[in-house]
Amino acid sequence: MVKIVIENMGQKEVTGKAGTLALRLLHENFVDWMHACGGKGRCTTCKMIIVNGTDSLGTLTDVEARYRSVGELAVTERLACQTKILGDCTVRTPAEYKLPHQTYTD
């Protein structure tokens, strides 16, 4: 089992099977996370800021590398729809993609 801690959602913890995409893990644990394109890697709205555990994530996908090369994805950011969770990590929801019905703690 792996764990994602969402720092700016009151340290909310979600768990699941190693190798699962972050967006799927979040949704399996009933966390509503922005994903305008339906998790297909066509936008950056499912962006997560990686606070801790970068080494616990799968390798950067071609989609993420493309967004990074044009400056739409920082070194500390990954796309939840593209990132496999291999170990425990801590993330934050970017301010621009916070959902109005969610409670954030920052």
Secondary structure as a PSIPRED ss2 file (coil, helix, strand):
# PSIPRED VFORMAT (PSIPRED V4.0)

   1 M C   1.000  0.000  0.000
   2 V E   0.000  0.000  1.000
   3 K E   0.000  0.000  1.000
   4 I E   0.000  0.000  1.000
   5 V E   0.000  0.000  1.000
   6 I E   0.000  0.000  1.000
   7 E H   0.000  1.000  0.000
   8 N H   0.000  1.000  0.000
   9 M H   0.000  1.000  0.000
  10 G C   1.000  0.000  0.000
  11 Q C   1.000  0.000  0.000
  12 K E   0.000  0.000  1.000
  13 E E   0.000  0.000  1.000
  14 V E   0.000  0.000  1.000
  15 T E   0.000  0.000  1.000
  16 G E   0.000  0.000  1.000
  17 K C   1.000  0.000  0.000
  18 A C   1.000  0.000  0.000
  19 G C   1.000  0.000  0.000
  20 T E   0.000  0.000  1.000
  21 L E   0.000  0.000  1.000
  22 A H   0.000  1.000  0.000
  23 L H   0.000  1.000  0.000
  24 R H   0.000  1.000  0.000
  25 L H   0.000  1.000  0.000
  26 L H   0.000  1.000  0.000
  27 H H   0.000  1.000  0.000
  28 E H   0.000  1.000  0.000
  29 N C   1.000  0.000  0.000
  30 F C   1.000  0.000  0.000
  31 V C   1.000  0.000  0.000
  32 D C   1.000  0.000  0.000
  33 W C   1.000  0.000  0.000
  34 M C   1.000  0.000  0.000
  35 H C   1.000  0.000  0.000
  36 A C   1.000  0.000  0.000
  37 C C   1.000  0.000  0.000
  38 G C   1.000  0.000  0.000
  39 G C   1.000  0.000  0.000
  40 K C   1.000  0.000  0.000
  41 G C   1.000  0.000  0.000
  42 R C   1.000  0.000  0.000
  43 C C   1.000  0.000  0.000
  44 T C   1.000  0.000  0.000
  45 T C   1.000  0.000  0.000
  46 C C   1.000  0.000  0.000
  47 K E   0.000  0.000  1.000
  48 M E   0.000  0.000  1.000
  49 I E   0.000  0.000  1.000
  50 I E   0.000  0.000  1.000
  51 V E   0.000  0.000  1.000
  52 N E   0.000  0.000  1.000
  53 G C   1.000  0.000  0.000
  54 T H   0.000  1.000  0.000
  55 D H   0.000  1.000  0.000
  56 S H   0.000  1.000  0.000
  57 L E   0.000  0.000  1.000
  58 G C   1.000  0.000  0.000
  59 T C   1.000  0.000  0.000
  60 L C   1.000  0.000  0.000
  61 T C   1.000  0.000  0.000
  62 D H   0.000  1.000  0.000
  63 V H   0.000  1.000  0.000
  64 E H   0.000  1.000  0.000
  65 A H   0.000  1.000  0.000
  66 R H   0.000  1.000  0.000
  67 Y H   0.000  1.000  0.000
  68 R H   0.000  1.000  0.000
  69 S H   0.000  1.000  0.000
  70 V C   1.000  0.000  0.000
  71 G C   1.000  0.000  0.000
  72 E C   1.000  0.000  0.000
  73 L C   1.000  0.000  0.000
  74 A C   1.000  0.000  0.000
  75 V C   1.000  0.000  0.000
  76 T C   1.000  0.000  0.000
  77 E E   0.000  0.000  1.000
  78 R E   0.000  0.000  1.000
  79 L E   0.000  0.000  1.000
  80 A C   1.000  0.000  0.000
  81 C C   1.000  0.000  0.000
  82 Q C   1.000  0.000  0.000
  83 T C   1.000  0.000  0.000
  84 K E   0.000  0.000  1.000
  85 I E   0.000  0.000  1.000
  86 L C   1.000  0.000  0.000
  87 G C   1.000  0.000  0.000
  88 D C   1.000  0.000  0.000
  89 C E   0.000  0.000  1.000
  90 T E   0.000  0.000  1.000
  91 V E   0.000  0.000  1.000
  92 R E   0.000  0.000  1.000
  93 T C   1.000  0.000  0.000
  94 P C   1.000  0.000  0.000
  95 A H   0.000  1.000  0.000
  96 E H   0.000  1.000  0.000
  97 Y H   0.000  1.000  0.000
  98 K C   1.000  0.000  0.000
  99 L C   1.000  0.000  0.000
 100 P C   1.000  0.000  0.000
 101 H C   1.000  0.000  0.000
 102 Q C   1.000  0.000  0.000
 103 T C   1.000  0.000  0.000
 104 Y C   1.000  0.000  0.000
 105 T C   1.000  0.000  0.000
 106 D C   1.000  0.000  0.000
